[in-house]
């Protein structure tokens, strides 16, 4: 690729010659001729600094900076060698002598005493010297002074105290001759030498010239391809020149009254209008020309106004930069304009100077040549193309480096989009002029501008983008986001989020929402009635349909009735004609509070139920179906928020359906808001503003004082709320980056959460990423679920439930430990099982085992008996969860403090785990268990190997083995608490397999005992059915709809939690209790 530069692009200051400091010019010439003579006759004064010397021009002496003394030129080489170990070459000695002669350095005998008593700069000051009162003699010691007095003054009768005074002295030369002279040291400067350095000298060392690479190894791949640094090399070495050049691509702040920015926006809006009006095949030409395939995609202008403005800023910058260069920029840089370009530019500059409106056609005539084919640029010099030069300057930073590939890639993508749009505008312009057909005109322009292989700005941009994209995806860059070793702090660039503050902040936001709702309801929140049999038809796409619509009618405007009947609030009254007169002041105050509530709810929605979606997706959330489907659903008592539009929708050409499940606490708040407060907001919005505003409240979820929540408003709101509640002022992008790292640290992938692994990963999809892209980097996603089923809904729900544990909103659940700690538990378990199989000895490896306090076991067992015989006491399940959560919380606290993973609880600590007293029914008869067979440890291993068909199979841990042994014995009630992956399922799979195998061996009519297992999660239940089938265990799910449809040969019965609480289950258990 050619690298030569046009002379027109060189800076104006490039002809200036570097100047040197010449204290005594020897030439009488002037101008460049005299300057040239000086450069050839002046010795290099830099040699003094290199040797640690300095020149005092007042006294014409050379001084050693370290020794603070003057030296004769002839003595300097010896001094440097003996005192500073610097050996001069013969050439250096010659240069030093030549410089001394040029500077007029005096010999020691020629240096006269200083004028006045001012200290000589550079010489050492000796304080407390002895100064003779009869003459100018000075000495450093009293003995030396006494010798001087006795030799020169010879008067022993003078009082010794009157013979001298004490003062400061200096001397020029050492060691001989030494001639000290008196000086008056000025008053000490209150500023120390460091302060003086910072005030006067530090600025000289602050800026450094940009290092010009000496070889290709120092040049990054992007610059190797583009040669941007070579094009603007004359500017790189000087900070002032770089700053001056950078100002050419730094236009004034965008304002609506800026005529250039105004016409840029109008230009892009016109292109969007033309895109919407053109045929599909015309827009395909903009993506593929010549057209050779039938499945080519059509180009479409961006529909989002904010995105359009972002793209417009690039065109605005290009237009400003080229115009200011044409006008004459202070940097001296000139783009390679053709004569036609200059004529159009001057006309545009003339309109700008007059502050008159600029026509869109004139703006297009200026921009289009920079982005389209033009005969002026030559392939032998790529810098003859304006867009190449602009990219080089735009990518340069003031500090001297260039933009990273990750920053250049979106710039190139936007320029490509604008190039296609400009081509479409030019086609419409020619259609108007020639009254021709759009398709052939557009095809001809596309062949001219967009055809692969031609030397056009579009192909230059495309080639750059492909290379830059490969750098972005393949280059290993330093991470912008990091997390501490203990997973308690996560950072993004210079921002740090403490997870404890994050969790506490979400809880504070929740509490403030509750306070606001209570206040809006007048101190008492009315009861909401949701029928138990209520079903939300999630597939209903009728306009205006929503479960909110149904339940609002069911609750009959509960809050509005309460407010209107409360006379103390003075919401409304009847006028003389019997019409309702509304109190506007009360309504405005009410709407201001709901605006604050909306902000907090949006923040909680963004942080609590799952990983945060993009703000643009959150702002579009709908309560009811509109042109798009709604985003909120209810499924069997659980609330779901669903993202249905993402940024890649235009690319993949389909909607998505990415759900997150709300925790119960958040569901309660949203129910109260949507069913009580939002109907009141709709009425107040109609009274205060207009019917269309009320319609917004009817359809969209997040509004603030009559306006929909926008990306721009929420960006600033998010920063303020993050600062208030999370103790860090972080933007949305930085927060999303942080949370992705937190999710990977605590949750990992869906497979690591014990959820069935499939081709997709719900954990990744919940943050709206593609699987492949998410694993490679945090970038744009390209693929999503094609369909959604209830099985996948359960998977998404399980991911959300894990996220609740992380955020602290999972009811009765312990805090979620980081994934590495959970992996260490699994590793310790596997190590323990491996060692135990080789030597049946006790191990010292810590194991996740809880020693249950006395009385705790029997209490839990009684609760489970009540569960089976007398249905479930309402408080039992919650109590069990609380006790387990308390134990694991205790573990987390101790593991964080000392790094131990031992879960055993000492007697002193066990008091904290006592259950509150429960009033249990007196009839708690024993449940018959499997017949006691006195199976020993080796029998448990026997059944394990039988079930797995693996003669070498071993248990994962001694705890797992003990749990299986107790289950096989069936002589006592057992409570087993094990970590994820510990093998809890074998505690019911192995006994079921053993009963089934024994029954089969006993005879054809023998029926196996039935093992009942309650699994709270439906997705996990389905997974367990599959697992049992793979292991040869006959398992079925017991359902209330078909309670008697259970095979006699089934050894394992799996039940959902809601099935256990159903009355039919109690009846069924009474019939088959002898077979359990």
Secondary structure by P-SEA (a helix, b strand, c coil): cccccccccccccccccbbbbbcccccccccaaaaaaaaaccccccccccccccccccccccccccccccccccaaaaaaaacccccccaaaaaaaaaaaaaacccccccccccccccccccbbbbcbbbbbcccccccccaaaaaaaaacccccccccccccbbbbccccccccccbbbbbbbbcccccccaaaaaaacccccccccccccccccccccaaaaacccccccccccccaaaaaaaaaaacccccccccaaaaaaaaaaaaaaaaaaaccaaaaaaaacccccccbbbbbbccccaaaaaaaaaaaaaaaaaaaaaaacccccccccccaaaaaaaaaaaaaaaacccccaaaaaaaaaaacccccccccccccccaaaaaaaaaacccccccccaaaaaaaaaaaaaaaaaaaaaaaaaaaaaccccaaaaaaaaaaaccccccccaaaaaaaaaaaaaaaaacccccccccccccccccccccccccaaaaaaaaaaaaaaaaaaaaaaacccccbbbbbcccccccccccccccaaaaaaaaacaaaaaaaaacccccccccccccbbbbcaaaaaaaaaaaaaaaaaaaaaaaccccccccaaaaaacccccccbbbcccccccbbbbbbccccccccccbbbbbbbbbcaaaaaaaaaaaaccaaaaaaaaaacccaaaaaaaaccccccccccccaaaaaaaaaaaaaacccccccaaaaaaaaaaaaaaccccccccccccccccaaaaaacccaaaaaacccccccccccccaaaaaaaaaaaaaaaaaacccccccccccaaaaaaaaaaaaaaaaaaaaccccccccccccccccaaaaaaaaaaaaaaccccccaaaaaaaaaaaaaaaaaaaaaaacccccccccccccccccccccccccccccccccccccccaaaaaaaaaaaacccccccccaaaaaaaaaaaaccbbbbbbbccccccccccaaaaaaaaaaaaaaccccccbbbbbbbccaaaaaaaaaaaaaaccbbbbbbccccccccccccbbbbcccccccaaaaaaaaaccccc
